[in-house]
Amino acid sequence: MYTKQFEIRWSDVDANRHLANSAYTNFMSHTRMAFLMEMGFNMKTLAEYNLGPVVFYEHMFYFKEAFMGHPLTVSLEVSGLSEDGMFFKFEHNFYNHKGENIASCDMFGAWIDLSTRKLVGLPEKLLAIENTFPKTKDYKTLTKEDTRGESGRKPVHLTT
């Protein structure tokens, strides 16, 4: 399990004086990018392969409030990867200063080629690294069908 600790700043708090929803998202994003960089998926490497990560969804579950004045720990584990490395699913948990799990999030994403703007599998070098990521107990191999999550939602366009 990868973890990163944060200080809750004034700008992270909302009108209810607790950690704002947007701050949870920002802390998760920062944790993911720090993890990826430490694992070798840094900006130089991503530029070399012309890759970028995209988020399909983040499903948040809140259990308890978080407040200024106490540190917050955010964890990351991989709950799924596709065989070609294209799709990834991360599980984030948030812990207060007492170690209590105060929130959890399932995040699903993929890699895109930044020139074609199309989804793409990882090159062998990065796929080998991705396969070493810390995994959850319920880890699974992902397929394209998993991209819509449990909702099965698809776009419904406006008609004019």
LUMZARO-218651 format. One record per residue (C-alpha): x negated, y negated, z; residue number from 1. Coordinates in Angstrom, 1 decimal, always signed. Example, Ala and Ser with C-alpha at 12.3 -4.5 7.8 and 13.67 -1.06 7.14 Angstrom:
2
<pt xx="-12.3" yy="+4.5" zz="+7.8" n="1"/>
<pt xx="-13.7" yy="+1.1" zz="+7.1" n="2"/>
***
This chain:
160
<pt xx="+0.0" yy="+0.0" zz="+0.0" n="1"/>
<pt xx="-1.3" yy="-3.4" zz="-1.0" n="2"/>
<pt xx="-0.4" yy="-6.3" zz="+1.4" n="3"/>
<pt xx="-0.9" yy="-10.1" zz="+1.3" n="4"/>
<pt xx="-0.3" yy="-12.5" zz="+4.2" n="5"/>
<pt xx="+1.4" yy="-15.9" zz="+3.9" n="6"/>
<pt xx="+2.0" yy="-18.9" zz="+6.0" n="7"/>
<pt xx="+5.6" yy="-20.2" zz="+5.7" n="8"/>
<pt xx="+5.2" yy="-23.9" zz="+4.7" n="9"/>
<pt xx="+7.7" yy="-26.7" zz="+5.0" n="10"/>
<pt xx="+8.4" yy="-26.5" zz="+1.2" n="11"/>
<pt xx="+9.3" yy="-22.8" zz="+1.6" n="12"/>
<pt xx="+12.2" yy="-23.5" zz="+3.9" n="13"/>
<pt xx="+15.8" yy="-24.4" zz="+2.8" n="14"/>
<pt xx="+18.6" yy="-26.4" zz="+4.3" n="15"/>
<pt xx="+19.4" yy="-23.6" zz="+6.8" n="16"/>
<pt xx="+15.8" yy="-23.9" zz="+8.1" n="17"/>
<pt xx="+14.9" yy="-20.4" zz="+7.1" n="18"/>
<pt xx="+12.8" yy="-19.0" zz="+4.3" n="19"/>
<pt xx="+14.5" yy="-20.0" zz="+1.0" n="20"/>
<pt xx="+15.4" yy="-17.4" zz="-1.6" n="21"/>
<pt xx="+13.0" yy="-19.0" zz="-4.1" n="22"/>
<pt xx="+10.1" yy="-18.7" zz="-1.7" n="23"/>
<pt xx="+10.6" yy="-14.9" zz="-1.5" n="24"/>
<pt xx="+10.3" yy="-14.8" zz="-5.3" n="25"/>
<pt xx="+7.2" yy="-17.0" zz="-5.2" n="26"/>
<pt xx="+5.6" yy="-14.9" zz="-2.5" n="27"/>
<pt xx="+6.3" yy="-11.7" zz="-4.5" n="28"/>
<pt xx="+4.9" yy="-13.1" zz="-7.7" n="29"/>
<pt xx="+1.8" yy="-14.3" zz="-5.9" n="30"/>
<pt xx="+1.3" yy="-10.9" zz="-4.3" n="31"/>
<pt xx="+1.7" yy="-9.1" zz="-7.7" n="32"/>
<pt xx="-0.7" yy="-11.3" zz="-9.5" n="33"/>
<pt xx="-3.3" yy="-11.1" zz="-6.6" n="34"/>
<pt xx="-2.9" yy="-7.3" zz="-6.7" n="35"/>
<pt xx="-3.3" yy="-7.1" zz="-10.5" n="36"/>
<pt xx="-6.3" yy="-9.4" zz="-10.5" n="37"/>
<pt xx="-8.0" yy="-7.3" zz="-7.8" n="38"/>
<pt xx="-7.3" yy="-4.2" zz="-9.9" n="39"/>
<pt xx="-9.0" yy="-5.6" zz="-13.0" n="40"/>
<pt xx="-5.9" yy="-7.1" zz="-14.7" n="41"/>
<pt xx="-7.4" yy="-10.6" zz="-14.5" n="42"/>
<pt xx="-6.8" yy="-13.5" zz="-16.9" n="43"/>
<pt xx="-9.9" yy="-12.7" zz="-18.9" n="44"/>
<pt xx="-8.9" yy="-9.1" zz="-19.4" n="45"/>
<pt xx="-5.3" yy="-10.0" zz="-20.2" n="46"/>
<pt xx="-6.5" yy="-12.5" zz="-22.7" n="47"/>
<pt xx="-8.9" yy="-9.9" zz="-24.3" n="48"/>
<pt xx="-6.0" yy="-7.6" zz="-24.9" n="49"/>
<pt xx="-3.5" yy="-10.5" zz="-25.6" n="50"/>
<pt xx="-1.1" yy="-9.1" zz="-22.9" n="51"/>
<pt xx="+1.3" yy="-10.8" zz="-20.6" n="52"/>
<pt xx="+3.6" yy="-9.3" zz="-17.9" n="53"/>
<pt xx="+7.4" yy="-10.0" zz="-18.1" n="54"/>
<pt xx="+10.0" yy="-9.5" zz="-15.4" n="55"/>
<pt xx="+13.3" yy="-7.8" zz="-16.4" n="56"/>
<pt xx="+14.9" yy="-8.1" zz="-13.0" n="57"/>
<pt xx="+14.3" yy="-8.5" zz="-9.3" n="58"/>
<pt xx="+16.9" yy="-7.1" zz="-6.9" n="59"/>
<pt xx="+16.6" yy="-8.6" zz="-3.4" n="60"/>
<pt xx="+17.9" yy="-7.2" zz="-0.1" n="61"/>
<pt xx="+17.8" yy="-9.4" zz="+3.0" n="62"/>
<pt xx="+17.8" yy="-7.9" zz="+6.5" n="63"/>
<pt xx="+16.6" yy="-10.7" zz="+8.8" n="64"/>
<pt xx="+15.7" yy="-14.3" zz="+8.6" n="65"/>
<pt xx="+12.1" yy="-15.7" zz="+8.5" n="66"/>
<pt xx="+11.1" yy="-19.1" zz="+9.9" n="67"/>
<pt xx="+8.2" yy="-21.5" zz="+9.8" n="68"/>
<pt xx="+5.5" yy="-21.0" zz="+12.4" n="69"/>
<pt xx="+5.1" yy="-17.3" zz="+11.9" n="70"/>
<pt xx="+3.1" yy="-15.4" zz="+9.3" n="71"/>
<pt xx="+4.8" yy="-13.3" zz="+6.7" n="72"/>
<pt xx="+3.3" yy="-10.1" zz="+5.1" n="73"/>
<pt xx="+4.4" yy="-9.0" zz="+1.7" n="74"/>
<pt xx="+3.6" yy="-5.5" zz="+0.5" n="75"/>
<pt xx="+3.5" yy="-4.0" zz="-3.0" n="76"/>
<pt xx="+3.8" yy="-0.4" zz="-4.1" n="77"/>
<pt xx="+4.6" yy="+1.0" zz="-7.5" n="78"/>
<pt xx="+7.8" yy="+2.9" zz="-7.6" n="79"/>
<pt xx="+7.6" yy="+3.7" zz="-11.4" n="80"/>
<pt xx="+5.4" yy="+3.6" zz="-14.5" n="81"/>
<pt xx="+6.1" yy="+4.7" zz="-18.0" n="82"/>
<pt xx="+3.7" yy="+7.2" zz="-19.6" n="83"/>
<pt xx="+2.3" yy="+4.6" zz="-21.9" n="84"/>
<pt xx="+2.1" yy="+2.0" zz="-19.2" n="85"/>
<pt xx="+4.5" yy="-0.4" zz="-20.9" n="86"/>
<pt xx="+7.1" yy="-0.4" zz="-18.1" n="87"/>
<pt xx="+6.4" yy="-0.8" zz="-14.4" n="88"/>
<pt xx="+8.6" yy="-1.0" zz="-11.3" n="89"/>
<pt xx="+7.2" yy="-2.5" zz="-8.1" n="90"/>
<pt xx="+8.7" yy="-2.3" zz="-4.6" n="91"/>
<pt xx="+8.0" yy="-5.3" zz="-2.3" n="92"/>
<pt xx="+8.7" yy="-5.4" zz="+1.4" n="93"/>
<pt xx="+8.5" yy="-8.4" zz="+3.6" n="94"/>
<pt xx="+7.4" yy="-8.1" zz="+7.3" n="95"/>
<pt xx="+7.6" yy="-10.7" zz="+10.0" n="96"/>
<pt xx="+4.9" yy="-11.3" zz="+12.6" n="97"/>
<pt xx="+6.3" yy="-8.4" zz="+14.7" n="98"/>
<pt xx="+6.0" yy="-6.0" zz="+11.8" n="99"/>
<pt xx="+9.7" yy="-5.8" zz="+11.3" n="100"/>
<pt xx="+10.9" yy="-5.3" zz="+7.7" n="101"/>
<pt xx="+13.0" yy="-8.4" zz="+7.0" n="102"/>
<pt xx="+13.6" yy="-8.0" zz="+3.3" n="103"/>
<pt xx="+12.9" yy="-5.7" zz="+0.3" n="104"/>
<pt xx="+12.9" yy="-6.1" zz="-3.4" n="105"/>
<pt xx="+12.9" yy="-3.8" zz="-6.5" n="106"/>
<pt xx="+11.2" yy="-5.5" zz="-9.4" n="107"/>
<pt xx="+11.2" yy="-4.1" zz="-13.0" n="108"/>
<pt xx="+8.9" yy="-5.4" zz="-15.7" n="109"/>
<pt xx="+6.9" yy="-4.6" zz="-18.8" n="110"/>
<pt xx="+3.9" yy="-5.8" zz="-20.8" n="111"/>
<pt xx="+4.2" yy="-7.8" zz="-24.0" n="112"/>
<pt xx="+1.8" yy="-8.6" zz="-26.8" n="113"/>
<pt xx="+1.6" yy="-12.4" zz="-26.6" n="114"/>
<pt xx="+1.2" yy="-12.7" zz="-30.4" n="115"/>
<pt xx="+4.2" yy="-10.6" zz="-31.6" n="116"/>
<pt xx="+6.2" yy="-11.2" zz="-28.4" n="117"/>
<pt xx="+7.1" yy="-7.5" zz="-28.5" n="118"/>
<pt xx="+6.9" yy="-4.9" zz="-25.7" n="119"/>
<pt xx="+3.6" yy="-2.9" zz="-25.8" n="120"/>
<pt xx="+2.0" yy="+0.0" zz="-24.1" n="121"/>
<pt xx="-1.4" yy="-0.5" zz="-22.3" n="122"/>
<pt xx="-4.7" yy="+0.2" zz="-23.9" n="123"/>
<pt xx="-6.5" yy="+3.3" zz="-22.5" n="124"/>
<pt xx="-8.8" yy="+1.3" zz="-20.2" n="125"/>
<pt xx="-5.9" yy="-0.5" zz="-18.5" n="126"/>
<pt xx="-3.7" yy="+2.6" zz="-18.5" n="127"/>
<pt xx="-6.3" yy="+4.5" zz="-16.5" n="128"/>
<pt xx="-6.4" yy="+1.7" zz="-13.9" n="129"/>
<pt xx="-2.6" yy="+1.4" zz="-13.8" n="130"/>
<pt xx="-2.4" yy="+5.1" zz="-13.0" n="131"/>
<pt xx="-4.4" yy="+4.5" zz="-9.8" n="132"/>
<pt xx="-1.9" yy="+2.0" zz="-8.4" n="133"/>
<pt xx="-0.5" yy="+2.8" zz="-4.9" n="134"/>
<pt xx="+2.8" yy="+4.6" zz="-5.3" n="135"/>
<pt xx="+6.0" yy="+4.9" zz="-3.3" n="136"/>
<pt xx="+7.2" yy="+8.2" zz="-2.0" n="137"/>
<pt xx="+10.1" yy="+8.2" zz="-4.5" n="138"/>
<pt xx="+7.8" yy="+7.2" zz="-7.5" n="139"/>
<pt xx="+9.2" yy="+8.3" zz="-10.9" n="140"/>
<pt xx="+8.1" yy="+8.2" zz="-14.5" n="141"/>
<pt xx="+10.0" yy="+5.4" zz="-16.3" n="142"/>
<pt xx="+11.7" yy="+5.5" zz="-19.7" n="143"/>
<pt xx="+13.4" yy="+2.8" zz="-21.8" n="144"/>
<pt xx="+16.7" yy="+3.8" zz="-20.3" n="145"/>
<pt xx="+15.5" yy="+2.6" zz="-16.9" n="146"/>
<pt xx="+15.1" yy="-1.0" zz="-18.2" n="147"/>
<pt xx="+18.8" yy="-1.9" zz="-17.5" n="148"/>
<pt xx="+18.6" yy="-0.6" zz="-13.9" n="149"/>
<pt xx="+21.6" yy="+0.9" zz="-12.2" n="150"/>
<pt xx="+23.9" yy="-1.8" zz="-13.6" n="151"/>
<pt xx="+23.6" yy="-0.8" zz="-17.3" n="152"/>
<pt xx="+24.1" yy="-4.5" zz="-18.1" n="153"/>
<pt xx="+23.5" yy="-5.7" zz="-21.7" n="154"/>
<pt xx="+23.8" yy="-9.2" zz="-23.1" n="155"/>
<pt xx="+27.2" yy="-10.5" zz="-24.0" n="156"/>
<pt xx="+26.9" yy="-13.5" zz="-26.3" n="157"/>
<pt xx="+29.2" yy="-16.5" zz="-26.5" n="158"/>
<pt xx="+31.4" yy="-16.5" zz="-29.6" n="159"/>
<pt xx="+32.0" yy="-19.8" zz="-31.3" n="160"/>
***
